[in-house]
């Protein structure tokens, strides 16, 4: 198969790009959940379709916040619901970093932090990683207004220890935002740190573990005074009735949630082992993806070869990442097909 002009470059390097006929591809490039949402979520959404849509939603998203509070062990005053976790990240910058003030994050991680900061006129500072994935150069008393820590790291997949995160929080004069978009696939999380340290905020998304990327749902857990500050600047009706119903139902159906997460973790372990057999270097992952480096360290070659075989994965132009690929964990059948393709492509 001959690649169309520039298509391979676009598909790997432009966020959000999809081929016109994406449904015919194995899609492992955006860390979506391969399984559908809970049936209870569908029922809840359908129950809101009708007469109720003429009425405004609950501006406070109380039912969803109460359900999250029961699940995570917090009073609802410690929780805010959001139109995707990106809304929370943006509003944290709006609330705590004025124009010309500094925010920081680790590179590589979620580069959108920098984009959001620049929109608000804040300065951006990044800290690189050592070969052991330890952030380098963070001052003992960092004076920036916000520090974003993606945990598990995306796109690499490794996790920081809770001891490291607690030590980092104590070195910051500002707020530590632990972005836990993928924490449900990991062995531990930072929720206890929110209780014990007053400058820690944890953000979550429903896009990954709850299979609701198309619904745009997120939340943050923090001290009530921080939540109050975020409430002052969020859109009044930031979640519609369908989204609130979906969030509440998803959080309630923990049996379905745990079963989906377990399947993804099991498939992740199998796929990692198969990649290692092929000679790939694979960073142990705590997310629903792996970052894998082919034996010849030519991520572009393997990306293009997979694309020719109608398998979409993520390749980055950043020199720190270009040697490898981030591959989302799909169904066992999709991952088996990917292993077959990689075997055919060769080292």
N, C-alpha and C positions, 0 to 999 in steps of 0.2 A: 504494500500500500504506500502510495506517495503522499507525503504531508502537503497540505495546502500551504501556500506562501504565508509565512509568519504565524501560522496557527499554533504550532508547537510552542513557540516563544510566548504567544499571548496566553495560552491555556495555563502555562506554568507560572507566569510572572505577573499577571494582572489579577488583583483580587476580585473575586466574584465572576470572572470570565467562565462561560460554559460554551461548549460547542452547540450549534443549532439543534443537533440531534442527540442531545445529552442522554436521553432515555435509552439509547442503544449502547451506552458505555457502562462499564463497571466504574462506579463513581467513588473514588477513595481519596478525594482531594480537599474536602472541606470539613472533615471530622463530624459528619452527620451520623446519627444513630441509624443502623441498618434495619431496626425493627420499628413497627408502628407505635404510636402512643397507646397508652392504656385504653381499653374499650370504655372504661368509665369516663375518660376524658371526652371521647366522641359523644357519649350519652349526655354529658354535662353541657357541651357546646350546643347540641341539638335542642336541648331543653330551653335554651335561651333564645332560640330562633323563633320569632313570632311577635306577639303583642309586646313583650318586654323591651324590644329594641327601640320603641319610641321614647323610652325613658332613659335618662342619663345613668351611667353606672355609679357605683359607690366610689366617691372620690378618694376615700381612704383605703380601698381594697381590704376591708376589714376581715372578710371571711378567709381570704388567702393568707393574710398576715397571721391570723389566729391559727390556721392549720400549720403554717410554717413554725410558729412558736411552739405548738404542741410537739412537732416532729423534732425540732432542734433544742428544745428546752429553754426558750426565752419568752419573756413577756412580749406581746405584740408591739409595745412601745420601743423595742430594740430592733424592729424590722421595718424595712420599706420595700414595697414592690415596685418594679420598674418595667418600662417598655424595652426589654432586653437589658442585659447587664451593661451594655455600652451607655445607656442613659445614666446609670448610676456612676460609671466612671467619669463621664462628662460633667455631671453635677458635682461630683467630689472636687474636681478641678475648679469649677465655678465657685464653689463654697469656700475653698481653702487657699487657692492660689490666685492672687491678683495679678494684674498686668505687670510683667517684668519680674515676677517672683518665680522661684525655681521649683520644678518637679523632677523626679528622677525615676529611672527604671533600669533593669538589667538587660543587656543586649548579648545574645538574642532572646527576645520574648515577644510580647504582643506590641508590635510597632505602632498600633493605633493610639497608644498612650501619647506619643509624641504629636500625632496629628491633632488630637483633642486639645492638648496643651497649647499648640500654636494657634488654634482657633481662638482661644481665650487670651492670647497674648502673653502666656507664661513662657519662661525659659525652660529648656530641656537639657538634662544631663544624663548620660548613660554610663554604666559601669560594666566592663567586660567580664568574661568568665575565664578562670584558669582551666588547665587541662582536667582538673578534678571537679569542674563545674562550680567552683567557689567564686563569688563576686569579688572583684579586685578593686582596690583603691577607695573603698567607702570610708570616709573620715570617721574617727571615733565619736565625733559629735556633729552629725550631719545636720545642717541648718535648713535644708529644703523644706518646703511646705508639705509635699506629698512624696512618698516613695511607693511605687507600684512593684509588687513582687508576684509574678505569675507562678502559682504552685498547685499542681505540677507545672513544670516549665513547658511552654509551647513555643517552638515546635520540637524541642529535644526530648521531653517526656520525663526527665528525672524529677525527683522531689527533694526539697530542702527539709531537714529535720525540724521538728517543732522547737528544739533547743536553739537551733540557729535563728529561727524566725523570732523567738522571744529575745534573744541577744540583740538582734538587729533592731527590733522595736525600741529597746532601751537605749540604743545609740542615736536615735532620731529625735530631733526636737519637734518635728511635725508628725503627720499621720502616716502610718504604714497601712497600705491597702493590699491585702492578700487576695489576689484574684484567683478564686478557686473554681474556674470554669470546668475543670476536669477532676475535681477532688472526689467525686463519687466513684471514680474508677481506681482510686488510690487506697492505701491501707489506713491513712489517718488524715485529719484535717485540723484547722486552726481555730475552731469554734471556742475551745477552752481559753485561748489567748484573748478573745474578745472580752471574756468575763474577768480576766486577771490583769489586763493591761488597757489603760484608758485611751491609748492612741492607735489601737488596732481595729481595722474595719475588714470584714470578710464579704466578698461579693460572689454571687453564684448565678448560673444561667440554667434555664430549662431547655436550652437548645440541644445539649449533648445527651446527658443521661436520661432525660425525660422525653426525648424524641419530639421536641416542640420547636425546632429551629424556625419553622414557618409561622409560628405564633408570636415571636418576639416577647419573651418573658424573662425577667431576672429579678434578683432581690439583693439586698445588702443587710448585714447584721452588724450593729455597732451600738455604742452607748446611746441612750435616749437623747442626749443633747446633740449628738451628731446626726441622728435620725431627724430630729426637729429642724436642724439647719438644712438638711436635704429636702425636707418637706416644704420649706419656704420657697424653694426655687424650682421644684418640679412642676410640670404642667398639671393643672388642677385635676383633669380627668385623664391621667396618663395611661390608664389601662381600661379598655372597653369591657363590656359585659361578657363577651365571649372569652376574652383572655383571662379575666378573673375566674370565670367558671372552670376553664381549663387548668389554671394553676392550682386551684383548690382541689379538684378531682385528682390531678396528677400526684400531689403531695399525699393525698389520702390513700392511694392505691400503692402502698409500699411493697406488697407481695409481687405485683407485676414489675415494679421498678427494680427490685432486687434480682428477679429472675433475668431481666434484660442485661443488667450490669454483669451478672455472673457469666452469662453467655459471652459477652464481649471480652471479659477478662480471660476466659478459657481460650477463646479464639486468638486473642493477643499472644498468649503464652505459646500456643501451637505455631502460629505464624512466625514468631521470633525464633523459635527453634529451627524452623525450616530455612529461614534466612541465614542463620549461622551455618547450617549445613552447606549452603551455597557459597560460603566465604564472605558474607556480608558482616560488617561491624554494626551491631545494633545496641543502641543505648537502652538499658533497662527502663521500660516505660511504665508510668503510673496513669497514663491517659488512655483515650480510645484511639490511639495511633502509635506508630513507632517511627523513629528517625533512624534510617538505615543507610549505610555507606557501602557501595559496591567495592569489590576488591581492587579495581583500577581507579577508584575515587573519581569516576567520571559520572556525576549525577545527571548531567545533561544527556549523555548518551542513553542511559537507561530510561530516563523520563521519555525521551522521544521514541524509543523502541516500544515502551508500554503504550504510548499514545497511538502508535501505528496498530497496536493490537486492541485498541478501543478500551484501554484501561487508563483512567485519569488518576494521577497522584500529584503531589505538590512538590515542585522544584523551585528553589529560591536563587535569585541572582546574587544575593549578598555573598561576598567571598568567604564569610565565616561558615556559610551553610551550603554553598553550591556543590560541594563534593558529594552530598547525600540527597535523600528524598524523605519527605514526610508522607507516610502511607496510613490512611485511616483504616480502622478495623471494620470490615464489613461482615457479611454472613460467612459461615464456614465455606460455603460453595464459592463465594466471590474470592476469598483468600486462597483457596485451593487453585482457582483459575489463575490468580496472580502469581503464585509459586510456579505453576506450570509455565507461564509466560516468561518469568525470570530465568527459569532453567533453560528455556529455549534461547533467550537472549544471550546468556552466558556472561562470563566475567570479562 
